[in-house]
């Protein structure tokens, strides 16, 4: 079972692994940061740790 690493956008550890396999590196962190800058982050509501 893959661990959920991003509660806002639903990314899992498997998603990151597949991203690296397909692209040679993971671009998921960059996507998360861009969404966060655009106001799309809901970590305080969705993440049980509130971050």
mmCIF entry with sequence, helices, sheets and N, C-alpha, C, O atoms, coordinates in Angstrom:
data_MODEL
# 
_entry.id   MODEL 
# 
_entity.id                         1 
_entity.type                       polymer 
_entity.pdbx_number_of_molecules   1 
# 
_entity_poly.entity_id                      1 
_entity_poly.type                           'polypeptide(L)' 
_entity_poly.nstd_linkage                   no 
_entity_poly.nstd_monomer                   no 
_entity_poly.pdbx_seq_one_letter_code       
;(UNK)(UNK)(UNK)(UNK)(UNK)(UNK)(UNK)(UNK)(UNK)(UNK)(UNK)(UNK)(UNK)(UNK)(UNK)(UNK)
(UNK)(UNK)(UNK)(UNK)(UNK)(UNK)(UNK)(UNK)(UNK)(UNK)(UNK)(UNK)(UNK)(UNK)(UNK)(UNK)
(UNK)(UNK)(UNK)(UNK)(UNK)(UNK)(UNK)(UNK)(UNK)(UNK)(UNK)(UNK)(UNK)(UNK)(UNK)(UNK)
(UNK)(UNK)(UNK)
;
_entity_poly.pdbx_seq_one_letter_code_can   XXXXXXXXXXXXXXXXXXXXXXXXXXXXXXXXXXXXXXXXXXXXXXXXXXX 
_entity_poly.pdbx_strand_id                 A 
# 
loop_
_entity_poly_seq.entity_id 
_entity_poly_seq.num 
_entity_poly_seq.mon_id 
_entity_poly_seq.hetero 
1 1  UNK n 
1 2  UNK n 
1 3  UNK n 
1 4  UNK n 
1 5  UNK n 
1 6  UNK n 
1 7  UNK n 
1 8  UNK n 
1 9  UNK n 
1 10 UNK n 
1 11 UNK n 
1 12 UNK n 
1 13 UNK n 
1 14 UNK n 
1 15 UNK n 
1 16 UNK n 
1 17 UNK n 
1 18 UNK n 
1 19 UNK n 
1 20 UNK n 
1 21 UNK n 
1 22 UNK n 
1 23 UNK n 
1 24 UNK n 
1 25 UNK n 
1 26 UNK n 
1 27 UNK n 
1 28 UNK n 
1 29 UNK n 
1 30 UNK n 
1 31 UNK n 
1 32 UNK n 
1 33 UNK n 
1 34 UNK n 
1 35 UNK n 
1 36 UNK n 
1 37 UNK n 
1 38 UNK n 
1 39 UNK n 
1 40 UNK n 
1 41 UNK n 
1 42 UNK n 
1 43 UNK n 
1 44 UNK n 
1 45 UNK n 
1 46 UNK n 
1 47 UNK n 
1 48 UNK n 
1 49 UNK n 
1 50 UNK n 
1 51 UNK n 
# 
_struct_asym.id          A 
_struct_asym.entity_id   1 
# 
loop_
_struct_conf.conf_type_id 
_struct_conf.id 
_struct_conf.pdbx_PDB_helix_id 
_struct_conf.beg_label_comp_id 
_struct_conf.beg_label_asym_id 
_struct_conf.beg_label_seq_id 
_struct_conf.pdbx_beg_PDB_ins_code 
_struct_conf.end_label_comp_id 
_struct_conf.end_label_asym_id 
_struct_conf.end_label_seq_id 
_struct_conf.pdbx_end_PDB_ins_code 
_struct_conf.beg_auth_comp_id 
_struct_conf.beg_auth_asym_id 
_struct_conf.beg_auth_seq_id 
_struct_conf.end_auth_comp_id 
_struct_conf.end_auth_asym_id 
_struct_conf.end_auth_seq_id 
_struct_conf.pdbx_PDB_helix_class 
_struct_conf.details 
_struct_conf.pdbx_PDB_helix_length 
HELX_P HELX_P1 AA1 UNK A 13 ? UNK A 23 ? UNK A 13 UNK A 23 1 ? 11 
HELX_P HELX_P2 AA2 UNK A 28 ? UNK A 37 ? UNK A 28 UNK A 37 1 ? 10 
HELX_P HELX_P3 AA3 UNK A 43 ? UNK A 46 ? UNK A 43 UNK A 46 1 ? 4  
# 
_struct_conf_type.id          HELX_P 
_struct_conf_type.criteria    ? 
_struct_conf_type.reference   ? 
# 
_struct_sheet.id               AA1 
_struct_sheet.type             ? 
_struct_sheet.number_strands   2 
_struct_sheet.details          ? 
# 
_struct_sheet_order.sheet_id     AA1 
_struct_sheet_order.range_id_1   1 
_struct_sheet_order.range_id_2   2 
_struct_sheet_order.offset       ? 
_struct_sheet_order.sense        anti-parallel 
# 
loop_
_struct_sheet_range.sheet_id 
_struct_sheet_range.id 
_struct_sheet_range.beg_label_comp_id 
_struct_sheet_range.beg_label_asym_id 
_struct_sheet_range.beg_label_seq_id 
_struct_sheet_range.pdbx_beg_PDB_ins_code 
_struct_sheet_range.end_label_comp_id 
_struct_sheet_range.end_label_asym_id 
_struct_sheet_range.end_label_seq_id 
_struct_sheet_range.pdbx_end_PDB_ins_code 
_struct_sheet_range.beg_auth_comp_id 
_struct_sheet_range.beg_auth_asym_id 
_struct_sheet_range.beg_auth_seq_id 
_struct_sheet_range.end_auth_comp_id 
_struct_sheet_range.end_auth_asym_id 
_struct_sheet_range.end_auth_seq_id 
AA1 1 UNK A 4  ? UNK A 6  ? UNK A 4  UNK A 6  
AA1 2 UNK A 11 ? UNK A 12 ? UNK A 11 UNK A 12 
# 
loop_
_atom_site.group_PDB 
_atom_site.id 
_atom_site.type_symbol 
_atom_site.label_atom_id 
_atom_site.label_alt_id 
_atom_site.label_comp_id 
_atom_site.label_asym_id 
_atom_site.label_entity_id 
_atom_site.label_seq_id 
_atom_site.pdbx_PDB_ins_code 
_atom_site.Cartn_x 
_atom_site.Cartn_y 
_atom_site.Cartn_z 
_atom_site.occupancy 
_atom_site.B_iso_or_equiv 
_atom_site.pdbx_formal_charge 
_atom_site.auth_seq_id 
_atom_site.auth_comp_id 
_atom_site.auth_asym_id 
_atom_site.auth_atom_id 
_atom_site.pdbx_PDB_model_num 
ATOM 1   N N  . UNK A 1 1  ? 0.839  -1.186 0.000   1.00 0.00 ? 1  UNK A N  1 
ATOM 2   C CA . UNK A 1 1  ? 0.000  0.000  0.000   1.00 0.00 ? 1  UNK A CA 1 
ATOM 3   C C  . UNK A 1 1  ? 0.881  1.245  0.000   1.00 0.00 ? 1  UNK A C  1 
ATOM 4   O O  . UNK A 1 1  ? 1.849  1.336  0.754   1.00 0.00 ? 1  UNK A O  1 
ATOM 5   N N  . UNK A 1 2  ? 0.539  2.178  -0.835  1.00 0.00 ? 2  UNK A N  1 
ATOM 6   C CA . UNK A 1 2  ? 1.309  3.390  -0.994  1.00 0.00 ? 2  UNK A CA 1 
ATOM 7   C C  . UNK A 1 2  ? 0.922  4.425  0.061   1.00 0.00 ? 2  UNK A C  1 
ATOM 8   O O  . UNK A 1 2  ? -0.257 4.615  0.357   1.00 0.00 ? 2  UNK A O  1 
ATOM 9   N N  . UNK A 1 3  ? 1.928  5.087  0.620   1.00 0.00 ? 3  UNK A N  1 
ATOM 10  C CA . UNK A 1 3  ? 1.685  6.097  1.650   1.00 0.00 ? 3  UNK A CA 1 
ATOM 11  C C  . UNK A 1 3  ? 1.250  7.415  1.013   1.00 0.00 ? 3  UNK A C  1 
ATOM 12  O O  . UNK A 1 3  ? 1.850  7.867  0.037   1.00 0.00 ? 3  UNK A O  1 
ATOM 13  N N  . UNK A 1 4  ? 0.216  8.022  1.562   1.00 0.00 ? 4  UNK A N  1 
ATOM 14  C CA . UNK A 1 4  ? -0.242 9.327  1.102   1.00 0.00 ? 4  UNK A CA 1 
ATOM 15  C C  . UNK A 1 4  ? 0.739  10.378 1.608   1.00 0.00 ? 4  UNK A C  1 
ATOM 16  O O  . UNK A 1 4  ? 0.964  10.486 2.814   1.00 0.00 ? 4  UNK A O  1 
ATOM 17  N N  . UNK A 1 5  ? 1.321  11.149 0.700   1.00 0.00 ? 5  UNK A N  1 
ATOM 18  C CA . UNK A 1 5  ? 2.300  12.156 1.097   1.00 0.00 ? 5  UNK A CA 1 
ATOM 19  C C  . UNK A 1 5  ? 1.781  13.579 0.919   1.00 0.00 ? 5  UNK A C  1 
ATOM 20  O O  . UNK A 1 5  ? 2.363  14.520 1.459   1.00 0.00 ? 5  UNK A O  1 
ATOM 21  N N  . UNK A 1 6  ? 0.699  13.746 0.172   1.00 0.00 ? 6  UNK A N  1 
ATOM 22  C CA . UNK A 1 6  ? 0.114  15.074 -0.021  1.00 0.00 ? 6  UNK A CA 1 
ATOM 23  C C  . UNK A 1 6  ? -1.403 14.967 0.108   1.00 0.00 ? 6  UNK A C  1 
ATOM 24  O O  . UNK A 1 6  ? -2.081 14.454 -0.782  1.00 0.00 ? 6  UNK A O  1 
ATOM 25  N N  . UNK A 1 7  ? -1.916 15.454 1.217   1.00 0.00 ? 7  UNK A N  1 
ATOM 26  C CA . UNK A 1 7  ? -3.353 15.381 1.465   1.00 0.00 ? 7  UNK A CA 1 
ATOM 27  C C  . UNK A 1 7  ? -4.132 16.344 0.576   1.00 0.00 ? 7  UNK A C  1 
ATOM 28  O O  . UNK A 1 7  ? -5.279 16.068 0.224   1.00 0.00 ? 7  UNK A O  1 
ATOM 29  N N  . UNK A 1 8  ? -3.528 17.460 0.214   1.00 0.00 ? 8  UNK A N  1 
ATOM 30  C CA . UNK A 1 8  ? -4.221 18.457 -0.621  1.00 0.00 ? 8  UNK A CA 1 
ATOM 31  C C  . UNK A 1 8  ? -4.513 17.925 -2.020  1.00 0.00 ? 8  UNK A C  1 
ATOM 32  O O  . UNK A 1 8  ? -5.622 18.076 -2.534  1.00 0.00 ? 8  UNK A O  1 
ATOM 33  N N  . UNK A 1 9  ? -3.515 17.305 -2.623  1.00 0.00 ? 9  UNK A N  1 
ATOM 34  C CA . UNK A 1 9  ? -3.621 16.911 -4.023  1.00 0.00 ? 9  UNK A CA 1 
ATOM 35  C C  . UNK A 1 9  ? -3.617 15.403 -4.232  1.00 0.00 ? 9  UNK A C  1 
ATOM 36  O O  . UNK A 1 9  ? -3.680 14.927 -5.366  1.00 0.00 ? 9  UNK A O  1 
ATOM 37  N N  . UNK A 1 10 ? -3.541 14.651 -3.132  1.00 0.00 ? 10 UNK A N  1 
ATOM 38  C CA . UNK A 1 10 ? -3.685 13.205 -3.192  1.00 0.00 ? 10 UNK A CA 1 
ATOM 39  C C  . UNK A 1 10 ? -2.485 12.442 -3.730  1.00 0.00 ? 10 UNK A C  1 
ATOM 40  O O  . UNK A 1 10 ? -2.638 11.307 -4.182  1.00 0.00 ? 10 UNK A O  1 
ATOM 41  N N  . UNK A 1 11 ? -1.299 13.031 -3.693  1.00 0.00 ? 11 UNK A N  1 
ATOM 42  C CA . UNK A 1 11 ? -0.112 12.323 -4.183  1.00 0.00 ? 11 UNK A CA 1 
ATOM 43  C C  . UNK A 1 11 ? 0.344  11.280 -3.172  1.00 0.00 ? 11 UNK A C  1 
ATOM 44  O O  . UNK A 1 11 ? 0.307  11.502 -1.962  1.00 0.00 ? 11 UNK A O  1 
ATOM 45  N N  . UNK A 1 12 ? 0.773  10.140 -3.698  1.00 0.00 ? 12 UNK A N  1 
ATOM 46  C CA . UNK A 1 12 ? 1.273  9.051  -2.861  1.00 0.00 ? 12 UNK A CA 1 
ATOM 47  C C  . UNK A 1 12 ? 2.748  8.817  -3.159  1.00 0.00 ? 12 UNK A C  1 
ATOM 48  O O  . UNK A 1 12 ? 3.301  9.372  -4.109  1.00 0.00 ? 12 UNK A O  1 
ATOM 49  N N  . UNK A 1 13 ? 3.374  7.988  -2.332  1.00 0.00 ? 13 UNK A N  1 
ATOM 50  C CA . UNK A 1 13 ? 4.776  7.649  -2.581  1.00 0.00 ? 13 UNK A CA 1 
ATOM 51  C C  . UNK A 1 13 ? 4.924  6.929  -3.919  1.00 0.00 ? 13 UNK A C  1 
ATOM 52  O O  . UNK A 1 13 ? 5.940  7.090  -4.594  1.00 0.00 ? 13 UNK A O  1 
ATOM 53  N N  . UNK A 1 14 ? 3.928  6.141  -4.310  1.00 0.00 ? 14 UNK A N  1 
ATOM 54  C CA . UNK A 1 14 ? 3.958  5.484  -5.623  1.00 0.00 ? 14 UNK A CA 1 
ATOM 55  C C  . UNK A 1 14 ? 3.912  6.503  -6.760  1.00 0.00 ? 14 UNK A C  1 
ATOM 56  O O  . UNK A 1 14 ? 4.576  6.326  -7.781  1.00 0.00 ? 14 UNK A O  1 
ATOM 57  N N  . UNK A 1 15 ? 3.128  7.570  -6.584  1.00 0.00 ? 15 UNK A N  1 
ATOM 58  C CA . UNK A 1 15 ? 3.069  8.623  -7.604  1.00 0.00 ? 15 UNK A CA 1 
ATOM 59  C C  . UNK A 1 15 ? 4.449  9.243  -7.816  1.00 0.00 ? 15 UNK A C  1 
ATOM 60  O O  . UNK A 1 15 ? 4.855  9.491  -8.952  1.00 0.00 ? 15 UNK A O  1 
ATOM 61  N N  . UNK A 1 16 ? 5.161  9.489  -6.727  1.00 0.00 ? 16 UNK A N  1 
ATOM 62  C CA . UNK A 1 16 ? 6.496  10.079 -6.819  1.00 0.00 ? 16 UNK A CA 1 
ATOM 63  C C  . UNK A 1 16 ? 7.446  9.118  -7.515  1.00 0.00 ? 16 UNK A C  1 
ATOM 64  O O  . UNK A 1 16 ? 8.226  9.531  -8.373  1.00 0.00 ? 16 UNK A O  1 
ATOM 65  N N  . UNK A 1 17 ? 7.388  7.835  -7.155  1.00 0.00 ? 17 UNK A N  1 
ATOM 66  C CA . UNK A 1 17 ? 8.241  6.832  -7.805  1.00 0.00 ? 17 UNK A CA 1 
ATOM 67  C C  . UNK A 1 17 ? 7.968  6.766  -9.303  1.00 0.00 ? 17 UNK A C  1 
ATOM 68  O O  . UNK A 1 17 ? 8.906  6.727  -10.100 1.00 0.00 ? 17 UNK A O  1 
ATOM 69  N N  . UNK A 1 18 ? 6.702  6.753  -9.695  1.00 0.00 ? 18 UNK A N  1 
ATOM 70  C CA . UNK A 1 18 ? 6.345  6.696  -11.117 1.00 0.00 ? 18 UNK A CA 1 
ATOM 71  C C  . UNK A 1 18 ? 6.789  7.956  -11.851 1.00 0.00 ? 18 UNK A C  1 
ATOM 72  O O  . UNK A 1 18 ? 7.214  7.882  -13.004 1.00 0.00 ? 18 UNK A O  1 
ATOM 73  N N  . UNK A 1 19 ? 6.695  9.097  -11.203 1.00 0.00 ? 19 UNK A N  1 
ATOM 74  C CA . UNK A 1 19 ? 7.131  10.359 -11.789 1.00 0.00 ? 19 UNK A CA 1 
ATOM 75  C C  . UNK A 1 19 ? 8.627  10.304 -12.095 1.00 0.00 ? 19 UNK A C  1 
ATOM 76  O O  . UNK A 1 19 ? 9.068  10.747 -13.155 1.00 0.00 ? 19 UNK A O  1 
ATOM 77  N N  . UNK A 1 20 ? 9.402  9.758  -11.159 1.00 0.00 ? 20 UNK A N  1 
ATOM 78  C CA . UNK A 1 20 ? 10.849 9.626  -11.356 1.00 0.00 ? 20 UNK A CA 1 
ATOM 79  C C  . UNK A 1 20 ? 11.146 8.657  -12.495 1.00 0.00 ? 20 UNK A C  1 
ATOM 80  O O  . UNK A 1 20 ? 12.014 8.926  -13.325 1.00 0.00 ? 20 UNK A O  1 
ATOM 81  N N  . UNK A 1 21 ? 10.440 7.544  -12.543 1.00 0.00 ? 21 UNK A N  1 
ATOM 82  C CA . UNK A 1 21 ? 10.646 6.555  -13.611 1.00 0.00 ? 21 UNK A CA 1 
ATOM 83  C C  . UNK A 1 21 ? 10.342 7.168  -14.972 1.00 0.00 ? 21 UNK A C  1 
ATOM 84  O O  . UNK A 1 21 ? 11.093 6.966  -15.927 1.00 0.00 ? 21 UNK A O  1 
ATOM 85  N N  . UNK A 1 22 ? 9.250  7.914  -15.067 1.00 0.00 ? 22 UNK A N  1 
ATOM 86  C CA . UNK A 1 22 ? 8.829  8.481  -16.345 1.00 0.00 ? 22 UNK A CA 1 
ATOM 87  C C  . UNK A 1 22 ? 9.651  9.689  -16.779 1.00 0.00 ? 22 UNK A C  1 
ATOM 88  O O  . UNK A 1 22 ? 9.890  9.878  -17.971 1.00 0.00 ? 22 UNK A O  1 
ATOM 89  N N  . UNK A 1 23 ? 10.086 10.512 -15.818 1.00 0.00 ? 23 UNK A N  1 
ATOM 90  C CA . UNK A 1 23 ? 10.726 11.783 -16.168 1.00 0.00 ? 23 UNK A CA 1 
ATOM 91  C C  . UNK A 1 23 ? 12.187 11.892 -15.763 1.00 0.00 ? 23 UNK A C  1 
ATOM 92  O O  . UNK A 1 23 ? 12.863 12.860 -16.111 1.00 0.00 ? 23 UNK A O  1 
ATOM 93  N N  . UNK A 1 24 ? 12.674 10.897 -15.027 1.00 0.00 ? 24 UNK A N  1 
ATOM 94  C CA . UNK A 1 24 ? 14.061 10.952 -14.569 1.00 0.00 ? 24 UNK A CA 1 
ATOM 95  C C  . UNK A 1 24 ? 14.225 11.729 -13.274 1.00 0.00 ? 24 UNK A C  1 
ATOM 96  O O  . UNK A 1 24 ? 15.298 11.713 -12.671 1.00 0.00 ? 24 UNK A O  1 
ATOM 97  N N  . UNK A 1 25 ? 13.178 12.402 -12.846 1.00 0.00 ? 25 UNK A N  1 
ATOM 98  C CA . UNK A 1 25 ? 13.144 13.118 -11.566 1.00 0.00 ? 25 UNK A CA 1 
ATOM 99  C C  . UNK A 1 25 ? 11.679 13.344 -11.220 1.00 0.00 ? 25 UNK A C  1 
ATOM 100 O O  . UNK A 1 25 ? 10.804 13.190 -12.073 1.00 0.00 ? 25 UNK A O  1 
ATOM 101 N N  . UNK A 1 26 ? 11.416 13.700 -9.996  1.00 0.00 ? 26 UNK A N  1 
ATOM 102 C CA . UNK A 1 26 ? 10.034 13.981 -9.616  1.00 0.00 ? 26 UNK A CA 1 
ATOM 103 C C  . UNK A 1 26 ? 9.741  15.464 -9.785  1.00 0.00 ? 26 UNK A C  1 
ATOM 104 O O  . UNK A 1 26 ? 10.501 16.318 -9.329  1.00 0.00 ? 26 UNK A O  1 
ATOM 105 N N  . UNK A 1 27 ? 8.638  15.752 -10.440 1.00 0.00 ? 27 UNK A N  1 
ATOM 106 C CA . UNK A 1 27 ? 8.187  17.134 -10.610 1.00 0.00 ? 27 UNK A CA 1 
ATOM 107 C C  . UNK A 1 27 ? 6.993  17.429 -9.702  1.00 0.00 ? 27 UNK A C  1 
ATOM 108 O O  . UNK A 1 27 ? 6.411  18.512 -9.763  1.00 0.00 ? 27 UNK A O  1 
ATOM 109 N N  . UNK A 1 28 ? 6.642  16.478 -8.878  1.00 0.00 ? 28 UNK A N  1 
ATOM 110 C CA . UNK A 1 28 ? 5.468  16.621 -8.020  1.00 0.00 ? 28 UNK A CA 1 
ATOM 111 C C  . UNK A 1 28 ? 5.645  17.753 -7.010  1.00 0.00 ? 28 UNK A C  1 
ATOM 112 O O  . UNK A 1 28 ? 4.714  18.529 -6.794  1.00 0.00 ? 28 UNK A O  1 
ATOM 113 N N  . UNK A 1 29 ? 6.818  17.862 -6.389  1.00 0.00 ? 29 UNK A N  1 
ATOM 114 C CA . UNK A 1 29 ? 7.040  18.932 -5.413  1.00 0.00 ? 29 UNK A CA 1 
ATOM 115 C C  . UNK A 1 29 ? 6.852  20.295 -6.071  1.00 0.00 ? 29 UNK A C  1 
ATOM 116 O O  . UNK A 1 29 ? 6.249  21.196 -5.487  1.00 0.00 ? 29 UNK A O  1 
ATOM 117 N N  . UNK A 1 30 ? 7.368  20.442 -7.286  1.00 0.00 ? 30 UNK A N  1 
ATOM 118 C CA . UNK A 1 30 ? 7.217  21.697 -8.027  1.00 0.00 ? 30 UNK A CA 1 
ATOM 119 C C  . UNK A 1 30 ? 5.729  21.998 -8.284  1.00 0.00 ? 30 UNK A C  1 
ATOM 120 O O  . UNK A 1 30 ? 5.282  23.136 -8.138  1.00 0.00 ? 30 UNK A O  1 
ATOM 121 N N  . UNK A 1 31 ? 4.978  20.968 -8.665  1.00 0.00 ? 31 UNK A N  1 
ATOM 122 C CA . UNK A 1 31 ? 3.541  21.149 -8.903  1.00 0.00 ? 31 UNK A CA 1 
ATOM 123 C C  . UNK A 1 31 ? 2.817  21.568 -7.622  1.00 0.00 ? 31 UNK A C  1 
ATOM 124 O O  . UNK A 1 31 ? 1.952  22.444 -7.643  1.00 0.00 ? 31 UNK A O  1 
ATOM 125 N N  . UNK A 1 32 ? 3.181  20.932 -6.512  1.00 0.00 ? 32 UNK A N  1 
ATOM 126 C CA . UNK A 1 32 ? 2.565  21.272 -5.227  1.00 0.00 ? 32 UNK A CA 1 
ATOM 127 C C  . UNK A 1 32 ? 2.875  22.723 -4.865  1.00 0.00 ? 32 UNK A C  1 
ATOM 128 O O  . UNK A 1 32 ? 1.981  23.459 -4.446  1.00 0.00 ? 32 UNK A O  1 
ATOM 129 N N  . UNK A 1 33 ? 4.128  23.139 -5.022  1.00 0.00 ? 33 UNK A N  1 
ATOM 130 C CA . UNK A 1 33 ? 4.515  24.511 -4.685  1.00 0.00 ? 33 UNK A CA 1 
ATOM 131 C C  . UNK A 1 33 ? 3.794  25.526 -5.566  1.00 0.00 ? 33 UNK A C  1 
ATOM 132 O O  . UNK A 1 33 ? 3.378  26.578 -5.080  1.00 0.00 ? 33 UNK A O  1 
ATOM 133 N N  . UNK A 1 34 ? 3.642  25.225 -6.853  1.00 0.00 ? 34 UNK A N  1 
ATOM 134 C CA . UNK A 1 34 ? 2.921  26.131 -7.754  1.00 0.00 ? 34 UNK A CA 1 
ATOM 135 C C  . UNK A 1 34 ? 1.454  26.262 -7.349  1.00 0.00 ? 34 UNK A C  1 
ATOM 136 O O  . UNK A 1 34 ? 0.898  27.360 -7.360  1.00 0.00 ? 34 UNK A O  1 
ATOM 137 N N  . UNK A 1 35 ? 0.835  25.144 -6.994  1.00 0.00 ? 35 UNK A N  1 
ATOM 138 C CA . UNK A 1 35 ? -0.560 25.175 -6.545  1.00 0.00 ? 35 UNK A CA 1 
ATOM 139 C C  . UNK A 1 35 ? -0.695 25.949 -5.232  1.00 0.00 ? 35 UNK A C  1 
ATOM 140 O O  . UNK A 1 35 ? -1.653 26.694 -5.024  1.00 0.00 ? 35 UNK A O  1 
ATOM 141 N N  . UNK A 1 36 ? 0.293  25.751 -4.351  1.00 0.00 ? 36 UNK A N  1 
ATOM 142 C CA . UNK A 1 36 ? 0.277  26.442 -3.066  1.00 0.00 ? 36 UNK A CA 1 
ATOM 143 C C  . UNK A 1 36 ? 0.357  27.956 -3.277  1.00 0.00 ? 36 UNK A C  1 
ATOM 144 O O  . UNK A 1 36 ? -0.373 28.716 -2.641  1.00 0.00 ? 36 UNK A O  1 
ATOM 145 N N  . UNK A 1 37 ? 1.245  28.388 -4.173  1.00 0.00 ? 37 UNK A N  1 
ATOM 146 C CA . UNK A 1 37 ? 1.382  29.819 -4.481  1.00 0.00 ? 37 UNK A CA 1 
ATOM 147 C C  . UNK A 1 37 ? 0.101  30.383 -5.077  1.00 0.00 ? 37 UNK A C  1 
ATOM 148 O O  . UNK A 1 37 ? -0.219 31.554 -4.869  1.00 0.00 ? 37 UNK A O  1 
ATOM 149 N N  . UNK A 1 38 ? -0.633 29.559 -5.815  1.00 0.00 ? 38 UNK A N  1 
ATOM 150 C CA . UNK A 1 38 ? -1.878 29.996 -6.452  1.00 0.00 ? 38 UNK A CA 1 
ATOM 151 C C  . UNK A 1 38 ? -3.069 29.933 -5.493  1.00 0.00 ? 38 UNK A C  1 
ATOM 152 O O  . UNK A 1 38 ? -4.198 30.241 -5.877  1.00 0.00 ? 38 UNK A O  1 
ATOM 153 N N  . UNK A 1 39 ? -2.813 29.532 -4.248  1.00 0.00 ? 39 UNK A N  1 
ATOM 154 C CA . UNK A 1 39 ? -3.875 29.481 -3.248  1.00 0.00 ? 39 UNK A CA 1 
ATOM 155 C C  . UNK A 1 39 ? -4.648 28.178 -3.217  1.00 0.00 ? 39 UNK A C  1 
ATOM 156 O O  . UNK A 1 39 ? -5.724 28.110 -2.624  1.00 0.00 ? 39 UNK A O  1 
ATOM 157 N N  . UNK A 1 40 ? -4.108 27.135 -3.855  1.00 0.00 ? 40 UNK A N  1 
ATOM 158 C CA . UNK A 1 40 ? -4.813 25.865 -3.930  1.00 0.00 ? 40 UNK A CA 1 
ATOM 159 C C  . UNK A 1 40 ? -4.512 24.894 -2.814  1.00 0.00 ? 40 UNK A C  1 
ATOM 160 O O  . UNK A 1 40 ? -4.969 23.752 -2.855  1.00 0.00 ? 40 UNK A O  1 
ATOM 161 N N  . UNK A 1 41 ? -3.752 25.317 -1.814  1.00 0.00 ? 41 UNK A N  1 
ATOM 162 C CA . UNK A 1 41 ? -3.364 24.427 -0.722  1.00 0.00 ? 41 UNK A CA 1 
ATOM 163 C C  . UNK A 1 41 ? -4.439 24.410 0.358   1.00 0.00 ? 41 UNK A C  1 
ATOM 164 O O  . UNK A 1 41 ? -4.934 25.457 0.773   1.00 0.00 ? 41 UNK A O  1 
ATOM 165 N N  . UNK A 1 42 ? -4.794 23.202 0.808   1.00 0.00 ? 42 UNK A N  1 
ATOM 166 C CA . UNK A 1 42 ? -5.774 23.044 1.880   1.00 0.00 ? 42 UNK A CA 1 
ATOM 167 C C  . UNK A 1 42 ? -5.222 22.149 2.980   1.00 0.00 ? 42 UNK A C  1 
ATOM 168 O O  . UNK A 1 42 ? -5.965 21.403 3.618   1.00 0.00 ? 42 UNK A O  1 
ATOM 169 N N  . UNK A 1 43 ? -3.918 22.230 3.196   1.00 0.00 ? 43 UNK A N  1 
ATOM 170 C CA . UNK A 1 43 ? -3.275 21.359 4.185   1.00 0.00 ? 43 UNK A CA 1 
ATOM 171 C C  . UNK A 1 43 ? -3.898 21.493 5.573   1.00 0.00 ? 43 UNK A C  1 
ATOM 172 O O  . UNK A 1 43 ? -4.105 20.493 6.259   1.00 0.00 ? 43 UNK A O  1 
ATOM 173 N N  . UNK A 1 44 ? -4.192 22.708 5.983   1.00 0.00 ? 44 UNK A N  1 
ATOM 174 C CA . UNK A 1 44 ? -4.739 22.921 7.325   1.00 0.00 ? 44 UNK A CA 1 
ATOM 175 C C  . UNK A 1 44 ? -6.057 22.172 7.516   1.00 0.00 ? 44 UNK A C  1 
ATOM 176 O O  . UNK A 1 44 ? -6.381 21.751 8.627   1.00 0.00 ? 44 UNK A O  1 
ATOM 177 N N  . UNK A 1 45 ? -6.816 22.007 6.432   1.00 0.00 ? 45 UNK A N  1 
ATOM 178 C CA . UNK A 1 45 ? -8.099 21.315 6.525   1.00 0.00 ? 45 UNK A CA 1 
ATOM 179 C C  . UNK A 1 45 ? -7.986 19.813 6.277   1.00 0.00 ? 45 UNK A C  1 
ATOM 180 O O  . UNK A 1 45 ? -8.671 19.026 6.931   1.00 0.00 ? 45 UNK A O  1 
ATOM 181 N N  . UNK A 1 46 ? -7.133 19.409 5.342   1.00 0.00 ? 46 UNK A N  1 
ATOM 182 C CA . UNK A 1 46 ? -7.097 18.009 4.909   1.00 0.00 ? 46 UNK A CA 1 
ATOM 183 C C  . UNK A 1 46 ? -6.053 17.149 5.615   1.00 0.00 ? 46 UNK A C  1 
ATOM 184 O O  . UNK A 1 46 ? -6.263 15.949 5.794   1.00 0.00 ? 46 UNK A O  1 
ATOM 185 N N  . UNK A 1 47 ? -4.934 17.746 6.018   1.00 0.00 ? 47 UNK A N  1 
ATOM 186 C CA . UNK A 1 47 ? -3.867 16.977 6.657   1.00 0.00 ? 47 UNK A CA 1 
ATOM 187 C C  . UNK A 1 47 ? -4.169 16.852 8.146   1.00 0.00 ? 47 UNK A C  1 
ATOM 188 O O  . UNK A 1 47 ? -4.398 17.857 8.818   1.00 0.00 ? 47 UNK A O  1 
ATOM 189 N N  . UNK A 1 48 ? -4.171 15.628 8.667   1.00 0.00 ? 48 UNK A N  1 
ATOM 190 C CA . UNK A 1 48 ? -4.448 15.443 10.097  1.00 0.00 ? 48 UNK A CA 1 
ATOM 191 C C  . UNK A 1 48 ? -3.473 16.203 10.999  1.00 0.00 ? 48 UNK A C  1 
ATOM 192 O O  . UNK A 1 48 ? -3.818 16.544 12.130  1.00 0.00 ? 48 UNK A O  1 
ATOM 193 N N  . UNK A 1 49 ? -2.264 16.468 10.510  1.00 0.00 ? 49 UNK A N  1 
ATOM 194 C CA . UNK A 1 49 ? -1.273 17.220 11.289  1.00 0.00 ? 49 UNK A CA 1 
ATOM 195 C C  . UNK A 1 49 ? -1.439 18.725 11.100  1.00 0.00 ? 49 UNK A C  1 
ATOM 196 O O  . UNK A 1 49 ? -0.782 19.507 11.788  1.00 0.00 ? 49 UNK A O  1 
ATOM 197 N N  . UNK A 1 50 ? -2.299 19.138 10.188  1.00 0.00 ? 50 UNK A N  1 
ATOM 198 C CA . UNK A 1 50 ? -2.570 20.545 9.975   1.00 0.00 ? 50 UNK A CA 1 
ATOM 199 C C  . UNK A 1 50 ? -1.478 21.307 9.261   1.00 0.00 ? 50 UNK A C  1 
ATOM 200 O O  . UNK A 1 50 ? -1.343 22.517 9.440   1.00 0.00 ? 50 UNK A O  1 
ATOM 201 N N  . UNK A 1 51 ? -0.690 20.608 8.445   1.00 0.00 ? 51 UNK A N  1 
ATOM 202 C CA . UNK A 1 51 ? 0.368  21.274 7.672   1.00 0.00 ? 51 UNK A CA 1 
ATOM 203 C C  . UNK A 1 51 ? 0.547  20.622 6.342   1.00 0.00 ? 51 UNK A C  1 
ATOM 204 O O  . UNK A 1 51 ? 1.393  21.047 5.555   1.00 0.00 ? 51 UNK A O  1 
# 
